[in-house]
Amino acid sequence: MEFVVLYDIRPGADVSRLPEVFPRHKAYYEAFHAAGGGVKALGTFENPVVNGSMGLFTSREDAERFVTSDPFVTEGLASPRILAWDPVRFD
């Protein structure tokens, strides 16, 4: 089982702040990964302001820990949702 974090822009969020907050978000996810935080992948969907973004984690605990301190969440820009995912892989 893996865990997907879906991020949507929080209703009423000032999206003009996304470029300002992104460097803190990037530093956070790089440090989280370097510390062995169980993040497998992160990325945006086409037009992330409309379609959001996602992360893939090895455990629910890692996903929860990630969103708790992610600047996009703590600064009120994104609303996260964690879903368990049971993939079928073809590689």
PDB file of N, CA, C and O in Angstrom:
ATOM      1  N   MET A   1       0.855  -1.180   0.000  1.00  0.00           N
ATOM      2  CA  MET A   1       0.000   0.000   0.000  1.00  0.00           C
ATOM      3  C   MET A   1       0.896   1.236   0.000  1.00  0.00           C
ATOM      4  O   MET A   1       1.880   1.306   0.736  1.00  0.00           O
ATOM      5  N   GLU A   2       0.547   2.188  -0.819  1.00  0.00           N
ATOM      6  CA  GLU A   2       1.207   3.484  -0.844  1.00  0.00           C
ATOM      7  C   GLU A   2       0.156   4.542  -0.522  1.00  0.00           C
ATOM      8  O   GLU A   2      -1.039   4.251  -0.459  1.00  0.00           O
ATOM      9  N   PHE A   3       0.616   5.764  -0.321  1.00  0.00           N
ATOM     10  CA  PHE A   3      -0.304   6.820   0.073  1.00  0.00           C
ATOM     11  C   PHE A   3      -0.086   8.049  -0.795  1.00  0.00           C
ATOM     12  O   PHE A   3       1.034   8.537  -0.952  1.00  0.00           O
ATOM     13  N   VAL A   4      -1.184   8.533  -1.352  1.00  0.00           N
ATOM     14  CA  VAL A   4      -1.180   9.694  -2.231  1.00  0.00           C
ATOM     15  C   VAL A   4      -1.692  10.895  -1.443  1.00  0.00           C
ATOM     16  O   VAL A   4      -2.709  10.816  -0.754  1.00  0.00           O
ATOM     17  N   VAL A   5      -0.979  11.991  -1.556  1.00  0.00           N
ATOM     18  CA  VAL A   5      -1.456  13.264  -1.023  1.00  0.00           C
ATOM     19  C   VAL A   5      -1.884  14.104  -2.215  1.00  0.00           C
ATOM     20  O   VAL A   5      -1.074  14.412  -3.090  1.00  0.00           O
ATOM     21  N   LEU A   6      -3.141  14.469  -2.245  1.00  0.00           N
ATOM     22  CA  LEU A   6      -3.658  15.373  -3.271  1.00  0.00           C
ATOM     23  C   LEU A   6      -3.763  16.764  -2.662  1.00  0.00           C
ATOM     24  O   LEU A   6      -4.347  16.942  -1.592  1.00  0.00           O
ATOM     25  N   TYR A   7      -3.201  17.735  -3.342  1.00  0.00           N
ATOM     26  CA  TYR A   7      -3.277  19.128  -2.912  1.00  0.00           C
ATOM     27  C   TYR A   7      -4.199  19.881  -3.854  1.00  0.00           C
ATOM     28  O   TYR A   7      -4.074  19.794  -5.075  1.00  0.00           O
ATOM     29  N   ASP A   8      -5.111  20.608  -3.274  1.00  0.00           N
ATOM     30  CA  ASP A   8      -5.938  21.563  -4.004  1.00  0.00           C
ATOM     31  C   ASP A   8      -5.657  22.934  -3.418  1.00  0.00           C
ATOM     32  O   ASP A   8      -5.309  23.059  -2.243  1.00  0.00           O
ATOM     33  N   ILE A   9      -5.808  23.955  -4.236  1.00  0.00           N
ATOM     34  CA  ILE A   9      -5.684  25.317  -3.726  1.00  0.00           C
ATOM     35  C   ILE A   9      -6.837  25.551  -2.749  1.00  0.00           C
ATOM     36  O   ILE A   9      -8.000  25.294  -3.058  1.00  0.00           O
ATOM     37  N   ARG A  10      -6.484  26.039  -1.578  1.00  0.00           N
ATOM     38  CA  ARG A  10      -7.494  26.305  -0.550  1.00  0.00           C
ATOM     39  C   ARG A  10      -8.425  27.413  -1.033  1.00  0.00           C
ATOM     40  O   ARG A  10      -7.954  28.435  -1.532  1.00  0.00           O
ATOM     41  N   PRO A  11      -9.738  27.229  -0.894  1.00  0.00           N
ATOM     42  CA  PRO A  11     -10.674  28.281  -1.314  1.00  0.00           C
ATOM     43  C   PRO A  11     -10.324  29.616  -0.647  1.00  0.00           C
ATOM     44  O   PRO A  11     -10.111  29.691   0.563  1.00  0.00           O
ATOM     45  N   GLY A  12     -10.274  30.643  -1.457  1.00  0.00           N
ATOM     46  CA  GLY A  12      -9.962  31.973  -0.954  1.00  0.00           C
ATOM     47  C   GLY A  12      -8.479  32.270  -0.808  1.00  0.00           C
ATOM     48  O   GLY A  12      -8.103  33.377  -0.424  1.00  0.00           O
ATOM     49  N   ALA A  13      -7.626  31.284  -1.114  1.00  0.00           N
ATOM     50  CA  ALA A  13      -6.179  31.501  -0.986  1.00  0.00           C
ATOM     51  C   ALA A  13      -5.705  32.517  -2.020  1.00  0.00           C
ATOM     52  O   ALA A  13      -6.233  32.593  -3.130  1.00  0.00           O
ATOM     53  N   ASP A  14      -4.718  33.279  -1.637  1.00  0.00           N
ATOM     54  CA  ASP A  14      -4.112  34.262  -2.537  1.00  0.00           C
ATOM     55  C   ASP A  14      -3.065  33.544  -3.390  1.00  0.00           C
ATOM     56  O   ASP A  14      -1.914  33.402  -2.978  1.00  0.00           O
ATOM     57  N   VAL A  15      -3.470  33.092  -4.579  1.00  0.00           N
ATOM     58  CA  VAL A  15      -2.570  32.304  -5.429  1.00  0.00           C
ATOM     59  C   VAL A  15      -1.371  33.116  -5.916  1.00  0.00           C
ATOM     60  O   VAL A  15      -0.386  32.537  -6.375  1.00  0.00           O
ATOM     61  N   SER A  16      -1.435  34.420  -5.826  1.00  0.00           N
ATOM     62  CA  SER A  16      -0.271  35.225  -6.211  1.00  0.00           C
ATOM     63  C   SER A  16       0.905  34.969  -5.265  1.00  0.00           C
ATOM     64  O   SER A  16       2.039  35.321  -5.591  1.00  0.00           O
ATOM     65  N   ARG A  17       0.655  34.364  -4.101  1.00  0.00           N
ATOM     66  CA  ARG A  17       1.710  34.043  -3.135  1.00  0.00           C
ATOM     67  C   ARG A  17       2.427  32.731  -3.451  1.00  0.00           C
ATOM     68  O   ARG A  17       3.454  32.438  -2.839  1.00  0.00           O
ATOM     69  N   LEU A  18       1.914  31.937  -4.390  1.00  0.00           N
ATOM     70  CA  LEU A  18       2.544  30.651  -4.699  1.00  0.00           C
ATOM     71  C   LEU A  18       4.028  30.790  -5.058  1.00  0.00           C
ATOM     72  O   LEU A  18       4.841  30.046  -4.510  1.00  0.00           O
ATOM     73  N   PRO A  19       4.417  31.703  -5.948  1.00  0.00           N
ATOM     74  CA  PRO A  19       5.846  31.835  -6.263  1.00  0.00           C
ATOM     75  C   PRO A  19       6.695  32.253  -5.054  1.00  0.00           C
ATOM     76  O   PRO A  19       7.859  31.866  -4.950  1.00  0.00           O
ATOM     77  N   GLU A  20       6.119  33.031  -4.156  1.00  0.00           N
ATOM     78  CA  GLU A  20       6.825  33.462  -2.946  1.00  0.00           C
ATOM     79  C   GLU A  20       7.065  32.281  -2.003  1.00  0.00           C
ATOM     80  O   GLU A  20       8.142  32.166  -1.417  1.00  0.00           O
ATOM     81  N   VAL A  21       6.081  31.415  -1.856  1.00  0.00           N
ATOM     82  CA  VAL A  21       6.152  30.302  -0.907  1.00  0.00           C
ATOM     83  C   VAL A  21       6.884  29.097  -1.500  1.00  0.00           C
ATOM     84  O   VAL A  21       7.430  28.281  -0.757  1.00  0.00           O
ATOM     85  N   PHE A  22       6.900  28.979  -2.822  1.00  0.00           N
ATOM     86  CA  PHE A  22       7.499  27.792  -3.447  1.00  0.00           C
ATOM     87  C   PHE A  22       8.932  27.502  -2.995  1.00  0.00           C
ATOM     88  O   PHE A  22       9.236  26.336  -2.742  1.00  0.00           O
ATOM     89  N   PRO A  23       9.836  28.484  -2.877  1.00  0.00           N
ATOM     90  CA  PRO A  23      11.193  28.143  -2.423  1.00  0.00           C
ATOM     91  C   PRO A  23      11.219  27.483  -1.039  1.00  0.00           C
ATOM     92  O   PRO A  23      12.043  26.600  -0.802  1.00  0.00           O
ATOM     93  N   ARG A  24      10.346  27.888  -0.133  1.00  0.00           N
ATOM     94  CA  ARG A  24      10.267  27.250   1.189  1.00  0.00           C
ATOM     95  C   ARG A  24       9.718  25.838   1.068  1.00  0.00           C
ATOM     96  O   ARG A  24      10.192  24.926   1.746  1.00  0.00           O
ATOM     97  N   HIS A  25       8.723  25.649   0.210  1.00  0.00           N
ATOM     98  CA  HIS A  25       8.163  24.319  -0.055  1.00  0.00           C
ATOM     99  C   HIS A  25       9.248  23.407  -0.635  1.00  0.00           C
ATOM    100  O   HIS A  25       9.387  22.261  -0.207  1.00  0.00           O
ATOM    101  N   LYS A  26      10.011  23.905  -1.600  1.00  0.00           N
ATOM    102  CA  LYS A  26      11.070  23.111  -2.235  1.00  0.00           C
ATOM    103  C   LYS A  26      12.146  22.726  -1.225  1.00  0.00           C
ATOM    104  O   LYS A  26      12.568  21.570  -1.180  1.00  0.00           O
ATOM    105  N   ALA A  27      12.589  23.678  -0.420  1.00  0.00           N
ATOM    106  CA  ALA A  27      13.589  23.379   0.613  1.00  0.00           C
ATOM    107  C   ALA A  27      13.052  22.342   1.590  1.00  0.00           C
ATOM    108  O   ALA A  27      13.786  21.461   2.038  1.00  0.00           O
ATOM    109  N   TYR A  28      11.762  22.453   1.919  1.00  0.00           N
ATOM    110  CA  TYR A  28      11.143  21.504   2.842  1.00  0.00           C
ATOM    111  C   TYR A  28      11.103  20.106   2.246  1.00  0.00           C
ATOM    112  O   TYR A  28      11.506  19.154   2.915  1.00  0.00           O
ATOM    113  N   TYR A  29      10.632  19.943   1.011  1.00  0.00           N
ATOM    114  CA  TYR A  29      10.550  18.586   0.464  1.00  0.00           C
ATOM    115  C   TYR A  29      11.925  17.994   0.205  1.00  0.00           C
ATOM    116  O   TYR A  29      12.100  16.781   0.320  1.00  0.00           O
ATOM    117  N   GLU A  30      12.902  18.819  -0.141  1.00  0.00           N
ATOM    118  CA  GLU A  30      14.258  18.289  -0.317  1.00  0.00           C
ATOM    119  C   GLU A  30      14.828  17.786   1.011  1.00  0.00           C
ATOM    120  O   GLU A  30      15.442  16.720   1.055  1.00  0.00           O
ATOM    121  N   ALA A  31      14.629  18.539   2.085  1.00  0.00           N
ATOM    122  CA  ALA A  31      15.105  18.121   3.407  1.00  0.00           C
ATOM    123  C   ALA A  31      14.350  16.889   3.897  1.00  0.00           C
ATOM    124  O   ALA A  31      14.944  15.988   4.489  1.00  0.00           O
ATOM    125  N   PHE A  32      13.048  16.848   3.651  1.00  0.00           N
ATOM    126  CA  PHE A  32      12.223  15.701   4.049  1.00  0.00           C
ATOM    127  C   PHE A  32      12.742  14.439   3.367  1.00  0.00           C
ATOM    128  O   PHE A  32      12.898  13.401   4.011  1.00  0.00           O
ATOM    129  N   HIS A  33      13.005  14.525   2.081  1.00  0.00           N
ATOM    130  CA  HIS A  33      13.515  13.376   1.329  1.00  0.00           C
ATOM    131  C   HIS A  33      14.910  12.986   1.814  1.00  0.00           C
ATOM    132  O   HIS A  33      15.184  11.803   2.016  1.00  0.00           O
ATOM    133  N   ALA A  34      15.788  13.961   2.001  1.00  0.00           N
ATOM    134  CA  ALA A  34      17.159  13.681   2.441  1.00  0.00           C
ATOM    135  C   ALA A  34      17.191  13.001   3.806  1.00  0.00           C
ATOM    136  O   ALA A  34      18.100  12.224   4.096  1.00  0.00           O
ATOM    137  N   ALA A  35      16.197  13.297   4.642  1.00  0.00           N
ATOM    138  CA  ALA A  35      16.120  12.696   5.973  1.00  0.00           C
ATOM    139  C   ALA A  35      15.450  11.325   5.950  1.00  0.00           C
ATOM    140  O   ALA A  35      15.198  10.742   7.005  1.00  0.00           O
ATOM    141  N   GLY A  36      15.160  10.809   4.758  1.00  0.00           N
ATOM    142  CA  GLY A  36      14.529   9.492   4.650  1.00  0.00           C
ATOM    143  C   GLY A  36      13.046   9.515   4.921  1.00  0.00           C
ATOM    144  O   GLY A  36      12.501   8.551   5.458  1.00  0.00           O
ATOM    145  N   GLY A  37      12.380  10.601   4.560  1.00  0.00           N
ATOM    146  CA  GLY A  37      10.978  10.802   4.892  1.00  0.00           C
ATOM    147  C   GLY A  37       9.956   9.982   4.145  1.00  0.00           C
ATOM    148  O   GLY A  37       8.761  10.189   4.355  1.00  0.00           O
ATOM    149  N   GLY A  38      10.346   9.076   3.297  1.00  0.00           N
ATOM    150  CA  GLY A  38       9.376   8.197   2.655  1.00  0.00           C
ATOM    151  C   GLY A  38       8.595   8.815   1.516  1.00  0.00           C
ATOM    152  O   GLY A  38       7.532   8.314   1.152  1.00  0.00           O
ATOM    153  N   VAL A  39       9.104   9.894   0.948  1.00  0.00           N
ATOM    154  CA  VAL A  39       8.449  10.488  -0.219  1.00  0.00           C
ATOM    155  C   VAL A  39       9.044   9.840  -1.462  1.00  0.00           C
ATOM    156  O   VAL A  39      10.264   9.770  -1.615  1.00  0.00           O
ATOM    157  N   LYS A  40       8.168   9.366  -2.351  1.00  0.00           N
ATOM    158  CA  LYS A  40       8.617   8.695  -3.576  1.00  0.00           C
ATOM    159  C   LYS A  40       8.572   9.610  -4.786  1.00  0.00           C
ATOM    160  O   LYS A  40       9.402   9.491  -5.688  1.00  0.00           O
ATOM    161  N   ALA A  41       7.615  10.518  -4.813  1.00  0.00           N
ATOM    162  CA  ALA A  41       7.457  11.419  -5.957  1.00  0.00           C
ATOM    163  C   ALA A  41       6.562  12.585  -5.548  1.00  0.00           C
ATOM    164  O   ALA A  41       5.705  12.457  -4.673  1.00  0.00           O
ATOM    165  N   LEU A  42       6.781  13.717  -6.199  1.00  0.00           N
ATOM    166  CA  LEU A  42       5.946  14.908  -6.024  1.00  0.00           C
ATOM    167  C   LEU A  42       5.783  15.560  -7.382  1.00  0.00           C
ATOM    168  O   LEU A  42       6.665  15.447  -8.233  1.00  0.00           O
ATOM    169  N   GLY A  43       4.677  16.234  -7.595  1.00  0.00           N
ATOM    170  CA  GLY A  43       4.537  16.968  -8.840  1.00  0.00           C
ATOM    171  C   GLY A  43       3.177  17.603  -8.995  1.00  0.00           C
ATOM    172  O   GLY A  43       2.220  17.286  -8.289  1.00  0.00           O
ATOM    173  N   THR A  44       3.132  18.516  -9.950  1.00  0.00           N
ATOM    174  CA  THR A  44       1.886  19.213 -10.243  1.00  0.00           C
ATOM    175  C   THR A  44       1.182  18.555 -11.420  1.00  0.00           C
ATOM    176  O   THR A  44       1.799  17.876 -12.242  1.00  0.00           O
ATOM    177  N   PHE A  45      -0.099  18.770 -11.476  1.00  0.00           N
ATOM    178  CA  PHE A  45      -0.876  18.421 -12.655  1.00  0.00           C
ATOM    179  C   PHE A  45      -0.839  19.622 -13.601  1.00  0.00           C
ATOM    180  O   PHE A  45      -0.435  20.718 -13.213  1.00  0.00           O
ATOM    181  N   GLU A  46      -1.263  19.401 -14.839  1.00  0.00           N
ATOM    182  CA  GLU A  46      -1.354  20.517 -15.773  1.00  0.00           C
ATOM    183  C   GLU A  46      -2.223  21.601 -15.142  1.00  0.00           C
ATOM    184  O   GLU A  46      -3.303  21.314 -14.626  1.00  0.00           O
ATOM    185  N   ASN A  47      -1.752  22.843 -15.185  1.00  0.00           N
ATOM    186  CA  ASN A  47      -2.441  23.979 -14.580  1.00  0.00           C
ATOM    187  C   ASN A  47      -2.723  23.702 -13.097  1.00  0.00           C
ATOM    188  O   ASN A  47      -3.876  23.493 -12.719  1.00  0.00           O
ATOM    189  N   PRO A  48      -1.686  23.701 -12.260  1.00  0.00           N
ATOM    190  CA  PRO A  48      -1.853  23.325 -10.857  1.00  0.00           C
ATOM    191  C   PRO A  48      -2.792  24.217 -10.052  1.00  0.00           C
ATOM    192  O   PRO A  48      -3.350  23.766  -9.052  1.00  0.00           O
ATOM    193  N   VAL A  49      -2.979  25.459 -10.459  1.00  0.00           N
ATOM    194  CA  VAL A  49      -3.922  26.312  -9.728  1.00  0.00           C
ATOM    195  C   VAL A  49      -5.333  25.753  -9.854  1.00  0.00           C
ATOM    196  O   VAL A  49      -6.130  25.860  -8.922  1.00  0.00           O
ATOM    197  N   VAL A  50      -5.643  25.160 -10.994  1.00  0.00           N
ATOM    198  CA  VAL A  50      -6.960  24.560 -11.220  1.00  0.00           C
ATOM    199  C   VAL A  50      -6.979  23.089 -10.806  1.00  0.00           C
ATOM    200  O   VAL A  50      -7.916  22.641 -10.146  1.00  0.00           O
ATOM    201  N   ASN A  51      -5.945  22.338 -11.194  1.00  0.00           N
ATOM    202  CA  ASN A  51      -5.951  20.881 -11.036  1.00  0.00           C
ATOM    203  C   ASN A  51      -5.162  20.361  -9.846  1.00  0.00           C
ATOM    204  O   ASN A  51      -5.259  19.178  -9.520  1.00  0.00           O
ATOM    205  N   GLY A  52      -4.386  21.209  -9.191  1.00  0.00           N
ATOM    206  CA  GLY A  52      -3.672  20.807  -7.992  1.00  0.00           C
ATOM    207  C   GLY A  52      -2.376  20.062  -8.263  1.00  0.00           C
ATOM    208  O   GLY A  52      -1.801  20.137  -9.349  1.00  0.00           O
ATOM    209  N   SER A  53      -1.939  19.344  -7.241  1.00  0.00           N
ATOM    210  CA  SER A  53      -0.698  18.586  -7.310  1.00  0.00           C
ATOM    211  C   SER A  53      -0.829  17.355  -6.432  1.00  0.00           C
ATOM    212  O   SER A  53      -1.835  17.158  -5.751  1.00  0.00           O
ATOM    213  N   MET A  54       0.226  16.519  -6.462  1.00  0.00           N
ATOM    214  CA  MET A  54       0.164  15.303  -5.652  1.00  0.00           C
ATOM    215  C   MET A  54       1.548  14.886  -5.201  1.00  0.00           C
ATOM    216  O   MET A  54       2.561  15.290  -5.771  1.00  0.00           O
ATOM    217  N   GLY A  55       1.565  14.075  -4.170  1.00  0.00           N
ATOM    218  CA  GLY A  55       2.778  13.430  -3.699  1.00  0.00           C
ATOM    219  C   GLY A  55       2.482  11.970  -3.445  1.00  0.00           C
ATOM    220  O   GLY A  55       1.345  11.597  -3.156  1.00  0.00           O
ATOM    221  N   LEU A  56       3.503  11.146  -3.553  1.00  0.00           N
ATOM    222  CA  LEU A  56       3.378   9.711  -3.323  1.00  0.00           C
ATOM    223  C   LEU A  56       4.316   9.339  -2.181  1.00  0.00           C
ATOM    224  O   LEU A  56       5.503   9.667  -2.212  1.00  0.00           O
ATOM    225  N   PHE A  57       3.782   8.657  -1.177  1.00  0.00           N
ATOM    226  CA  PHE A  57       4.526   8.341   0.042  1.00  0.00           C
ATOM    227  C   PHE A  57       4.445   6.852   0.354  1.00  0.00           C
ATOM    228  O   PHE A  57       3.515   6.163  -0.065  1.00  0.00           O
ATOM    229  N   THR A  58       5.441   6.367   1.099  1.00  0.00           N
ATOM    230  CA  THR A  58       5.504   4.948   1.438  1.00  0.00           C
ATOM    231  C   THR A  58       4.613   4.574   2.614  1.00  0.00           C
ATOM    232  O   THR A  58       4.294   3.398   2.789  1.00  0.00           O
ATOM    233  N   SER A  59       4.203   5.547   3.423  1.00  0.00           N
ATOM    234  CA  SER A  59       3.338   5.246   4.571  1.00  0.00           C
ATOM    235  C   SER A  59       2.404   6.420   4.846  1.00  0.00           C
ATOM    236  O   SER A  59       2.686   7.560   4.475  1.00  0.00           O
ATOM    237  N   ARG A  60       1.299   6.119   5.498  1.00  0.00           N
ATOM    238  CA  ARG A  60       0.370   7.181   5.905  1.00  0.00           C
ATOM    239  C   ARG A  60       1.060   8.132   6.882  1.00  0.00           C
ATOM    240  O   ARG A  60       0.865   9.346   6.824  1.00  0.00           O
ATOM    241  N   GLU A  61       1.864   7.567   7.777  1.00  0.00           N
ATOM    242  CA  GLU A  61       2.553   8.388   8.766  1.00  0.00           C
ATOM    243  C   GLU A  61       3.467   9.411   8.091  1.00  0.00           C
ATOM    244  O   GLU A  61       3.502  10.574   8.491  1.00  0.00           O
ATOM    245  N   ASP A  62       4.207   8.975   7.063  1.00  0.00           N
ATOM    246  CA  ASP A  62       5.067   9.910   6.341  1.00  0.00           C
ATOM    247  C   ASP A  62       4.240  10.970   5.620  1.00  0.00           C
ATOM    248  O   ASP A  62       4.605  12.146   5.620  1.00  0.00           O
ATOM    249  N   ALA A  63       3.142  10.570   5.012  1.00  0.00           N
ATOM    250  CA  ALA A  63       2.277  11.532   4.324  1.00  0.00           C
ATOM    251  C   ALA A  63       1.720  12.558   5.309  1.00  0.00           C
ATOM    252  O   ALA A  63       1.705  13.755   5.025  1.00  0.00           O
ATOM    253  N   GLU A  64       1.267  12.085   6.461  1.00  0.00           N
ATOM    254  CA  GLU A  64       0.721  12.993   7.471  1.00  0.00           C
ATOM    255  C   GLU A  64       1.793  13.933   8.007  1.00  0.00           C
ATOM    256  O   GLU A  64       1.553  15.126   8.189  1.00  0.00           O
ATOM    257  N   ARG A  65       2.969  13.388   8.256  1.00  0.00           N
ATOM    258  CA  ARG A  65       4.073  14.206   8.762  1.00  0.00           C
ATOM    259  C   ARG A  65       4.467  15.268   7.735  1.00  0.00           C
ATOM    260  O   ARG A  65       4.762  16.409   8.091  1.00  0.00           O
ATOM    261  N   PHE A  66       4.467  14.881   6.460  1.00  0.00           N
ATOM    262  CA  PHE A  66       4.820  15.828   5.407  1.00  0.00           C
ATOM    263  C   PHE A  66       3.845  17.001   5.370  1.00  0.00           C
ATOM    264  O   PHE A  66       4.267  18.157   5.400  1.00  0.00           O
ATOM    265  N   VAL A  67       2.561  16.716   5.307  1.00  0.00           N
ATOM    266  CA  VAL A  67       1.588  17.807   5.150  1.00  0.00           C
ATOM    267  C   VAL A  67       1.498  18.687   6.393  1.00  0.00           C
ATOM    268  O   VAL A  67       1.135  19.859   6.294  1.00  0.00           O
ATOM    269  N   THR A  68       1.821  18.141   7.551  1.00  0.00           N
ATOM    270  CA  THR A  68       1.737  18.921   8.788  1.00  0.00           C
ATOM    271  C   THR A  68       2.649  20.139   8.775  1.00  0.00           C
ATOM    272  O   THR A  68       2.317  21.178   9.345  1.00  0.00           O
ATOM    273  N   SER A  69       3.810  20.005   8.117  1.00  0.00           N
ATOM    274  CA  SER A  69       4.780  21.101   8.138  1.00  0.00           C
ATOM    275  C   SER A  69       5.075  21.710   6.772  1.00  0.00           C
ATOM    276  O   SER A  69       5.940  22.580   6.665  1.00  0.00           O
ATOM    277  N   ASP A  70       4.382  21.277   5.733  1.00  0.00           N
ATOM    278  CA  ASP A  70       4.623  21.819   4.392  1.00  0.00           C
ATOM    279  C   ASP A  70       4.194  23.285   4.342  1.00  0.00           C
ATOM    280  O   ASP A  70       3.054  23.601   4.682  1.00  0.00           O
ATOM    281  N   PRO A  71       5.090  24.188   3.924  1.00  0.00           N
ATOM    282  CA  PRO A  71       4.729  25.607   3.862  1.00  0.00           C
ATOM    283  C   PRO A  71       3.482  25.911   3.029  1.00  0.00           C
ATOM    284  O   PRO A  71       2.751  26.846   3.355  1.00  0.00           O
ATOM    285  N   PHE A  72       3.220  25.153   1.972  1.00  0.00           N
ATOM    286  CA  PHE A  72       1.993  25.397   1.213  1.00  0.00           C
ATOM    287  C   PHE A  72       0.757  25.187   2.086  1.00  0.00           C
ATOM    288  O   PHE A  72      -0.259  25.855   1.895  1.00  0.00           O
ATOM    289  N   VAL A  73       0.840  24.270   3.034  1.00  0.00           N
ATOM    290  CA  VAL A  73      -0.279  24.009   3.944  1.00  0.00           C
ATOM    291  C   VAL A  73      -0.252  24.994   5.108  1.00  0.00           C
ATOM    292  O   VAL A  73      -1.265  25.620   5.420  1.00  0.00           O
ATOM    293  N   THR A  74       0.909  25.131   5.752  1.00  0.00           N
ATOM    294  CA  THR A  74       0.984  25.974   6.948  1.00  0.00           C
ATOM    295  C   THR A  74       0.734  27.449   6.647  1.00  0.00           C
ATOM    296  O   THR A  74       0.310  28.202   7.524  1.00  0.00           O
ATOM    297  N   GLU A  75       0.997  27.860   5.402  1.00  0.00           N
ATOM    298  CA  GLU A  75       0.760  29.255   5.032  1.00  0.00           C
ATOM    299  C   GLU A  75      -0.594  29.451   4.353  1.00  0.00           C
ATOM    300  O   GLU A  75      -0.861  30.511   3.787  1.00  0.00           O
ATOM    301  N   GLY A  76      -1.444  28.428   4.409  1.00  0.00           N
ATOM    302  CA  GLY A  76      -2.832  28.566   3.990  1.00  0.00           C
ATOM    303  C   GLY A  76      -3.112  28.531   2.505  1.00  0.00           C
ATOM    304  O   GLY A  76      -4.178  28.969   2.071  1.00  0.00           O
ATOM    305  N   LEU A  77      -2.175  28.018   1.707  1.00  0.00           N
ATOM    306  CA  LEU A  77      -2.388  28.003   0.263  1.00  0.00           C
ATOM    307  C   LEU A  77      -3.000  26.704  -0.252  1.00  0.00           C
ATOM    308  O   LEU A  77      -3.746  26.718  -1.232  1.00  0.00           O
ATOM    309  N   ALA A  78      -2.696  25.587   0.394  1.00  0.00           N
ATOM    310  CA  ALA A  78      -3.147  24.289  -0.112  1.00  0.00           C
ATOM    311  C   ALA A  78      -3.911  23.518   0.952  1.00  0.00           C
ATOM    312  O   ALA A  78      -3.629  23.616   2.146  1.00  0.00           O
ATOM    313  N   SER A  79      -4.883  22.749   0.483  1.00  0.00           N
ATOM    314  CA  SER A  79      -5.627  21.818   1.329  1.00  0.00           C
ATOM    315  C   SER A  79      -5.243  20.406   0.904  1.00  0.00           C
ATOM    316  O   SER A  79      -5.485  20.023  -0.240  1.00  0.00           O
ATOM    317  N   PRO A  80      -4.645  19.621   1.813  1.00  0.00           N
ATOM    318  CA  PRO A  80      -4.240  18.269   1.451  1.00  0.00           C
ATOM    319  C   PRO A  80      -5.317  17.234   1.755  1.00  0.00           C
ATOM    320  O   PRO A  80      -6.145  17.400   2.651  1.00  0.00           O
ATOM    321  N   ARG A  81      -5.271  16.167   0.976  1.00  0.00           N
ATOM    322  CA  ARG A  81      -6.140  15.011   1.217  1.00  0.00           C
ATOM    323  C   ARG A  81      -5.268  13.777   1.029  1.00  0.00           C
ATOM    324  O   ARG A  81      -4.589  13.646   0.010  1.00  0.00           O
ATOM    325  N   ILE A  82      -5.282  12.870   2.003  1.00  0.00           N
ATOM    326  CA  ILE A  82      -4.458  11.664   1.952  1.00  0.00           C
ATOM    327  C   ILE A  82      -5.344  10.473   1.621  1.00  0.00           C
ATOM    328  O   ILE A  82      -6.368  10.239   2.263  1.00  0.00           O
ATOM    329  N   LEU A  83      -4.925   9.723   0.600  1.00  0.00           N
ATOM    330  CA  LEU A  83      -5.666   8.539   0.169  1.00  0.00           C
ATOM    331  C   LEU A  83      -4.733   7.338   0.114  1.00  0.00           C
ATOM    332  O   LEU A  83      -3.607   7.444  -0.370  1.00  0.00           O
ATOM    333  N   ALA A  84      -5.201   6.196   0.610  1.00  0.00           N
ATOM    334  CA  ALA A  84      -4.458   4.947   0.441  1.00  0.00           C
ATOM    335  C   ALA A  84      -4.588   4.519  -1.015  1.00  0.00           C
ATOM    336  O   ALA A  84      -5.652   4.654  -1.619  1.00  0.00           O
ATOM    337  N   TRP A  85      -3.497   4.003  -1.570  1.00  0.00           N
ATOM    338  CA  TRP A  85      -3.469   3.617  -2.984  1.00  0.00           C
ATOM    339  C   TRP A  85      -2.850   2.240  -3.094  1.00  0.00           C
ATOM    340  O   TRP A  85      -1.766   1.994  -2.565  1.00  0.00           O
ATOM    341  N   ASP A  86      -3.526   1.357  -3.770  1.00  0.00           N
ATOM    342  CA  ASP A  86      -3.061  -0.018  -3.959  1.00  0.00           C
ATOM    343  C   ASP A  86      -2.805  -0.233  -5.449  1.00  0.00           C
ATOM    344  O   ASP A  86      -3.669  -0.756  -6.154  1.00  0.00           O
ATOM    345  N   PRO A  87      -1.623   0.166  -5.937  1.00  0.00           N
ATOM    346  CA  PRO A  87      -1.381   0.143  -7.379  1.00  0.00           C
ATOM    347  C   PRO A  87      -1.118  -1.254  -7.926  1.00  0.00           C
ATOM    348  O   PRO A  87      -0.646  -2.141  -7.215  1.00  0.00           O
ATOM    349  N   VAL A  88      -1.430  -1.423  -9.186  1.00  0.00           N
ATOM    350  CA  VAL A  88      -0.980  -2.564  -9.978  1.00  0.00           C
ATOM    351  C   VAL A  88       0.157  -2.020 -10.831  1.00  0.00           C
ATOM    352  O   VAL A  88      -0.024  -1.036 -11.548  1.00  0.00           O
ATOM    353  N   ARG A  89       1.309  -2.640 -10.762  1.00  0.00           N
ATOM    354  CA  ARG A  89       2.486  -2.145 -11.482  1.00  0.00           C
ATOM    355  C   ARG A  89       2.815  -3.068 -12.650  1.00  0.00           C
ATOM    356  O   ARG A  89       2.661  -4.286 -12.565  1.00  0.00           O
ATOM    357  N   PHE A  90       3.267  -2.463 -13.734  1.00  0.00           N
ATOM    358  CA  PHE A  90       3.612  -3.205 -14.941  1.00  0.00           C
ATOM    359  C   PHE A  90       5.092  -3.069 -15.291  1.00  0.00           C
ATOM    360  O   PHE A  90       5.479  -3.316 -16.434  1.00  0.00           O
ATOM    361  N   ASP A  91       5.925  -2.679 -14.324  1.00  0.00           N
ATOM    362  CA  ASP A  91       7.349  -2.542 -14.633  1.00  0.00           C
ATOM    363  C   ASP A  91       8.182  -3.669 -14.086  1.00  0.00           C
ATOM    364  O   ASP A  91       9.399  -3.683 -14.270  1.00  0.00           O
TER     365      ASP A  91
END
